[in-house]
Amino acid sequence: MTATMSPVIEAPRPVWRASVLTLFPEMFPGPLGISLAGEALKRGDWSLDAHDIRDHGLGRHRSVDDTPAGGGPGMVLRADVLAAAIDAVCAGDARPRLLMSPRGRPLAQARVRALAEGPGAVIVCGRFEGVDERVIAGRGLEEVSIGDYVLSGGEPAAMVVIDACVRLLPGVMGHDASGAEESFESGLLEYPHYTRPRVWEGREIPEVLLSGNHGAVARWRREEAERITRARRPDLMRG
Ligand code: SAH
């Protein structure tokens, strides 16, 4: 008996979905609605929903924060309010839950790539002094920082995370974004780029790039990437 070949049918990849919890949903999509990310959003290559934490606020004033236990300045987002907001968006959802936080693990391309390969992300934006510590463990939030400085709120940080992920989604940027030569992908910063004109204000394009010798160009780029990385980010050089 001959086996019949059944055609391989690939299940359509579900759309990468970002859900943002914020006190300022009107900030979204903001910059994410423009250019590559925005066009991909309009095409339906990814989706974005922003949820107002205040919808779960308490009392007539829909209060979301309170004074810090132990005293001190500022206000803290309440665990019960934030948990209710999270549960409404993603109870039983397989997506990773991120909390934007200067205390978090610094965002790096490897984490971005893993997030982009997954189903999406739920992203909680802090405000004020931050969030009640108990909700972090209680809802399994992964604290992520975008750098060693303090923003007034997590929204710009959430946009950074989403932008970095979306450009890696299939079809959003084509080959460019997945190329192994980009900064961080090979553990090195990228080599310098040039385009026309050949001479600008007396500065010339390096001769090798005009030589048509692909091997020499590749070697030069590799050496430049290493030189720049050694000078600027020796921490990235392995071995
Ligand atoms: N008191 C906090 C800072 C609060 S800033 C501290 O000293 O750590 C208010 C909110 O902005 C934070 O809850 C967080 O969501 C966001 N935020 C600020 N800086 C950030 C950074 N570097 N990366 C990611 N999120 C940040």
Boltz pocket constraint, residues with backbone or C-beta under 6 A from the ligand:
constraints:
  - pocket:
      binder: B
      contacts: [[A, 99], [A, 100], [A, 101], [A, 102], [A, 103], [A, 124], [A, 125], [A, 126], [A, 127], [A, 128], [A, 129], [A, 130], [A, 131], [A, 144], [A, 145], [A, 146], [A, 147], [A, 148], [A, 149], [A, 150], [A, 151], [A, 152], [A, 153], [A, 154], [A, 155], [A, 157]]
      max_distance: 6.0
